[in-house]
């Protein structure tokens, strides 16, 4: 998860939404490097003029008096007009000089098309660092370098060279991409599917303006209703979380396609937890907590965001469907079950009215096959949708083919009835077609004429509906001002914060912070072990205690189900003998003696420190199953009890906590309190903590105990202080 691979960016306070408004809403533009010999110049000039830019365009070229049939000036300083934005198409070696010239001329905003910066090796990185420093010193907002720029359709500003503008219409969907080429691809898809745009920004190398800066601007942009992100890297994790919170408060959904999966974090911890917390899983957890909808393809990205532009937040998961195909109804039913979308039966009054509308061979159930009778009666489908709208659904979906101008008049009349019914339903309503090949120009004209709330192909739309419903549910339950978690009881361990601790030292810190532990006594001789076992009661467990042995079972350091004193004495000697043969010789503090705990559900509760995102809490099935099943849920710290409850319900093994197959139902309140106590302690320990893990945490009804624990510290800390 390389968050800073392309160089530094300006401080966040320099790029407020009001500051970026000057960049994305220019009244005048200067094309620097304008020339008929420069293909990029021709494409940029064409984009601006074809887009009918209402402002003034200036052309800068010191070597030619004209460009694209327009008079040029030799420098920005010669332009007598105020210039809001400079678009740079000059060689890499000239970029810094032109930016200095722009600042001298009072130009505060720039787009740097030029490549050859941080993406081009060490020298390019140095050049980009110099660009960022210049921008900070001269108060410049710069998109790029190595970018295709942006387009702002509501304001007719198209600074995206080479883009095809046919079919693009202004609307509420904003696209922010770290790949300029894919930005153009998404524009073509949006045009084919009548998805209407507010802003597209290709952020390029993000030397100054970052993806999160753009999102911050879009949260306040009146034209934007939903935000779609294509991310290759996240340069400022804390900023992403902040702007996502602002988007939540503004009720603007963020949909993201994050690519680049790796497992860097999995290599940073000795605990089992480290094997389960990879970079991509952390991204999943962050997005889930922030309400960012994560998708897996470009088509899902724009379809989901565009659907949310049309629907806004939904009241619930109840979907009412009217379709022209029985087979499609079966597809819809299967997919809704898969995505957690509810298809409730029609109410009695709805069923009665549908019985009057449909032919005798029709069946009134959800999803509804309107039957071929809709072909002979162009008003039937509209009246059916009116009937469904009166039921208690949260979203209305119609499956129908948009006709073309040369279609039968009945079909043209029917689409008018359908569109009016969907738009007048009183609840959000959308229309999907069976497949996702896009609309022909003729079909788009019909859709526009009748103002059809078109959403795309059926499969993508159904997936988008599932995403929209889950996001809406998250929005309803997301606290605006969550109560801060209480402080940990103590964060001052008795020993040093260095390397890894033994289980005994870990137990002392956990116990001091109210985390329930299985009783245990440290024995240094076999006689001490027998006395401890007699006091505890048989059967017992013996475990070696050493800060150098994280996985005690692997070296013969654990003996289970010991029934009497002789078994304890023998087990103690076997453990000590096995450990004595290890090389290098580990430090040994003794042997822990604790009662054998049969039954119950074993969980793993662990925290590891991600180098970019901070501490990550993992909760899952533990014991022997921890790494085999990898059934875990993740969250960033800090967490609330509601967060932990959500984590437990996400587990595939959640039914075991609910009493499935003869298990004792867990006391969830007590379990949640124990996990929150672990998370609170880990958060309070700060960056010193590398990993804290309890595996297993045994849950048997109201009896909740940590049976094993370990704590390790970051290499850069010692004696509790950062070096």
Secondary structure in CASP SS format (residue, H / E / C, confidence):
PFRMAT SS
TARGET T0000
AUTHOR 0000-0000-0000
METHOD secondary structure of the structure
MODEL  1
X C 1.00
X C 1.00
X C 1.00
X C 1.00
X C 1.00
X C 1.00
X C 1.00
X C 1.00
X C 1.00
X C 1.00
X C 1.00
X H 1.00
X H 1.00
X H 1.00
X H 1.00
X C 1.00
X H 1.00
X H 1.00
X H 1.00
X H 1.00
X H 1.00
X H 1.00
X H 1.00
X H 1.00
X C 1.00
X C 1.00
X C 1.00
X E 1.00
X E 1.00
X E 1.00
X E 1.00
X E 1.00
X C 1.00
X C 1.00
X C 1.00
X C 1.00
X C 1.00
X C 1.00
X H 1.00
X H 1.00
X H 1.00
X H 1.00
X H 1.00
X H 1.00
X H 1.00
X H 1.00
X H 1.00
X H 1.00
X H 1.00
X H 1.00
X C 1.00
X C 1.00
X C 1.00
X C 1.00
X C 1.00
X E 1.00
X E 1.00
X E 1.00
X E 1.00
X E 1.00
X C 1.00
X C 1.00
X C 1.00
X C 1.00
X C 1.00
X E 1.00
X E 1.00
X C 1.00
X C 1.00
X E 1.00
X E 1.00
X E 1.00
X E 1.00
X C 1.00
X C 1.00
X H 1.00
X H 1.00
X H 1.00
X C 1.00
X C 1.00
X C 1.00
X C 1.00
X C 1.00
X C 1.00
X E 1.00
X E 1.00
X E 1.00
X E 1.00
X C 1.00
X C 1.00
X C 1.00
X H 1.00
X H 1.00
X H 1.00
X H 1.00
X H 1.00
X H 1.00
X H 1.00
X H 1.00
X H 1.00
X H 1.00
X H 1.00
X H 1.00
X H 1.00
X C 1.00
X C 1.00
X C 1.00
X C 1.00
X E 1.00
X E 1.00
X E 1.00
X E 1.00
X C 1.00
X C 1.00
X C 1.00
X C 1.00
X C 1.00
X H 1.00
X H 1.00
X H 1.00
X C 1.00
X H 1.00
X H 1.00
X H 1.00
X H 1.00
X H 1.00
X H 1.00
X H 1.00
X H 1.00
X H 1.00
X H 1.00
X H 1.00
X H 1.00
X H 1.00
X H 1.00
X H 1.00
X H 1.00
X H 1.00
X C 1.00
X C 1.00
X E 1.00
X E 1.00
X E 1.00
X E 1.00
X C 1.00
X C 1.00
X C 1.00
X C 1.00
X E 1.00
X E 1.00
X E 1.00
X E 1.00
X H 1.00
X H 1.00
X H 1.00
X C 1.00
X E 1.00
X E 1.00
X E 1.00
X E 1.00
X C 1.00
X C 1.00
X C 1.00
X C 1.00
X C 1.00
X C 1.00
X C 1.00
X C 1.00
X C 1.00
X E 1.00
X E 1.00
X E 1.00
X E 1.00
X E 1.00
X E 1.00
X E 1.00
X E 1.00
X C 1.00
X C 1.00
X H 1.00
X H 1.00
X H 1.00
X H 1.00
X H 1.00
X H 1.00
X H 1.00
X H 1.00
X H 1.00
X H 1.00
X H 1.00
X H 1.00
X H 1.00
X C 1.00
X C 1.00
X C 1.00
X C 1.00
X E 1.00
X E 1.00
X E 1.00
X E 1.00
X E 1.00
X E 1.00
X C 1.00
X C 1.00
X C 1.00
X C 1.00
X C 1.00
X C 1.00
X C 1.00
X C 1.00
X H 1.00
X H 1.00
X H 1.00
X H 1.00
X H 1.00
X H 1.00
X H 1.00
X H 1.00
X H 1.00
X H 1.00
X C 1.00
X C 1.00
X C 1.00
X C 1.00
X C 1.00
X E 1.00
X E 1.00
X E 1.00
X E 1.00
X E 1.00
X E 1.00
X C 1.00
X C 1.00
X C 1.00
X C 1.00
X C 1.00
X H 1.00
X H 1.00
X H 1.00
X H 1.00
X H 1.00
X H 1.00
X H 1.00
X H 1.00
X H 1.00
X H 1.00
X H 1.00
X H 1.00
X H 1.00
X C 1.00
X C 1.00
X C 1.00
X E 1.00
X E 1.00
X E 1.00
X E 1.00
X E 1.00
X E 1.00
X C 1.00
X C 1.00
X C 1.00
X C 1.00
X C 1.00
X C 1.00
X H 1.00
X H 1.00
X H 1.00
X C 1.00
X C 1.00
X C 1.00
X C 1.00
X H 1.00
X H 1.00
X H 1.00
X H 1.00
X H 1.00
X C 1.00
X C 1.00
X H 1.00
X H 1.00
X H 1.00
X H 1.00
X H 1.00
X H 1.00
X H 1.00
X H 1.00
X H 1.00
X H 1.00
X H 1.00
X H 1.00
X C 1.00
X C 1.00
X E 1.00
X E 1.00
X C 1.00
X C 1.00
X C 1.00
X H 1.00
X H 1.00
X H 1.00
X H 1.00
X H 1.00
X H 1.00
X H 1.00
X H 1.00
X H 1.00
X H 1.00
X H 1.00
X H 1.00
X H 1.00
X H 1.00
X C 1.00
X C 1.00
X C 1.00
X C 1.00
X C 1.00
X C 1.00
X E 1.00
X E 1.00
X E 1.00
X E 1.00
X E 1.00
X E 1.00
X C 1.00
X C 1.00
X H 1.00
X H 1.00
X H 1.00
X H 1.00
X H 1.00
X H 1.00
X H 1.00
X H 1.00
X H 1.00
X H 1.00
X H 1.00
X H 1.00
X H 1.00
X H 1.00
X C 1.00
X C 1.00
X E 1.00
X C 1.00
X C 1.00
X C 1.00
X C 1.00
X C 1.00
X H 1.00
X H 1.00
X H 1.00
X H 1.00
X H 1.00
X H 1.00
X H 1.00
X H 1.00
X H 1.00
X H 1.00
X C 1.00
X C 1.00
X C 1.00
X C 1.00
X C 1.00
X C 1.00
X C 1.00
X C 1.00
X C 1.00
X C 1.00
X E 1.00
X E 1.00
X C 1.00
X C 1.00
X C 1.00
X H 1.00
X H 1.00
X H 1.00
X H 1.00
X C 1.00
X C 1.00
X C 1.00
X H 1.00
X H 1.00
X H 1.00
X H 1.00
X H 1.00
X H 1.00
X H 1.00
X H 1.00
X H 1.00
X H 1.00
X C 1.00
X C 1.00
X C 1.00
X C 1.00
X C 1.00
X E 1.00
X E 1.00
X E 1.00
X E 1.00
X E 1.00
X C 1.00
X C 1.00
X C 1.00
X C 1.00
X C 1.00
X C 1.00
X C 1.00
X C 1.00
X C 1.00
X H 1.00
X H 1.00
X H 1.00
X H 1.00
X H 1.00
X H 1.00
X H 1.00
X H 1.00
X H 1.00
X H 1.00
X H 1.00
X H 1.00
X H 1.00
X H 1.00
X H 1.00
X C 1.00
X C 1.00
X C 1.00
X C 1.00
X E 1.00
X E 1.00
X E 1.00
X E 1.00
X E 1.00
X E 1.00
X C 1.00
X C 1.00
X C 1.00
X C 1.00
X C 1.00
X C 1.00
X C 1.00
X H 1.00
X H 1.00
X H 1.00
X H 1.00
X H 1.00
X H 1.00
X H 1.00
X H 1.00
X H 1.00
X C 1.00
X C 1.00
X C 1.00
X C 1.00
X E 1.00
X E 1.00
X E 1.00
X E 1.00
X H 1.00
X H 1.00
X H 1.00
X H 1.00
X H 1.00
X H 1.00
X H 1.00
X H 1.00
X H 1.00
X H 1.00
X H 1.00
X H 1.00
X H 1.00
X H 1.00
X H 1.00
X H 1.00
X H 1.00
X H 1.00
X H 1.00
X H 1.00
X C 1.00
X C 1.00
X C 1.00
X C 1.00
X C 1.00
X C 1.00
X C 1.00
X C 1.00
X C 1.00
X C 1.00
X C 1.00
X C 1.00
X C 1.00
X C 1.00
X C 1.00
X C 1.00
X C 1.00
X C 1.00
X C 1.00
X C 1.00
X C 1.00
X C 1.00
X E 1.00
X C 1.00
X C 1.00
X H 1.00
X H 1.00
X H 1.00
X H 1.00
X H 1.00
X H 1.00
X H 1.00
X H 1.00
X H 1.00
X H 1.00
X C 1.00
X C 1.00
X C 1.00
X C 1.00
X E 1.00
X C 1.00
X C 1.00
X E 1.00
X E 1.00
X E 1.00
X E 1.00
X C 1.00
X C 1.00
X H 1.00
X H 1.00
X H 1.00
X H 1.00
X H 1.00
X H 1.00
X H 1.00
X H 1.00
X H 1.00
X H 1.00
X H 1.00
X C 1.00
X C 1.00
X C 1.00
X E 1.00
X E 1.00
X E 1.00
X E 1.00
X E 1.00
X E 1.00
X C 1.00
X C 1.00
X C 1.00
X C 1.00
X C 1.00
X C 1.00
X H 1.00
X H 1.00
X H 1.00
X H 1.00
X C 1.00
X C 1.00
X E 1.00
X E 1.00
X E 1.00
X E 1.00
X E 1.00
X C 1.00
X C 1.00
X H 1.00
X H 1.00
X H 1.00
X H 1.00
X H 1.00
X H 1.00
X H 1.00
X H 1.00
X H 1.00
X H 1.00
X H 1.00
X H 1.00
X H 1.00
X H 1.00
X H 1.00
X H 1.00
X C 1.00
X C 1.00
X C 1.00
X C 1.00
X C 1.00
X C 1.00
X C 1.00
X C 1.00
X C 1.00
X E 1.00
X E 1.00
X E 1.00
X E 1.00
X E 1.00
X E 1.00
X C 1.00
X C 1.00
X C 1.00
X C 1.00
X C 1.00
X E 1.00
X E 1.00
X E 1.00
X E 1.00
X E 1.00
X E 1.00
X E 1.00
X E 1.00
X E 1.00
X E 1.00
X C 1.00
X C 1.00
X C 1.00
X E 1.00
X E 1.00
X E 1.00
X E 1.00
X E 1.00
X E 1.00
X E 1.00
X E 1.00
X C 1.00
X H 1.00
X H 1.00
X H 1.00
X H 1.00
X H 1.00
X H 1.00
X H 1.00
X C 1.00
X C 1.00
X E 1.00
X E 1.00
X E 1.00
X E 1.00
X E 1.00
X C 1.00
X C 1.00
X C 1.00
X C 1.00
X H 1.00
X H 1.00
X H 1.00
X H 1.00
X H 1.00
X H 1.00
X H 1.00
X H 1.00
X H 1.00
X H 1.00
X C 1.00
X C 1.00
X C 1.00
X H 1.00
X H 1.00
X H 1.00
X H 1.00
X C 1.00
X C 1.00
X H 1.00
X H 1.00
X H 1.00
X C 1.00
X C 1.00
X C 1.00
X C 1.00
X C 1.00
X H 1.00
X H 1.00
X H 1.00
X H 1.00
X H 1.00
X H 1.00
X H 1.00
X H 1.00
X H 1.00
X H 1.00
X H 1.00
X H 1.00
X H 1.00
X H 1.00
X H 1.00
X H 1.00
X H 1.00
X H 1.00
X H 1.00
X H 1.00
X H 1.00
X E 1.00
X E 1.00
X E 1.00
X E 1.00
X E 1.00
X E 1.00
X E 1.00
X E 1.00
X E 1.00
X E 1.00
X E 1.00
X E 1.00
X C 1.00
X C 1.00
X E 1.00
X E 1.00
X E 1.00
X E 1.00
X C 1.00
X C 1.00
X E 1.00
X E 1.00
X E 1.00
X E 1.00
X E 1.00
X C 1.00
X C 1.00
X C 1.00
X E 1.00
X E 1.00
X C 1.00
X C 1.00
X E 1.00
X E 1.00
X C 1.00
END
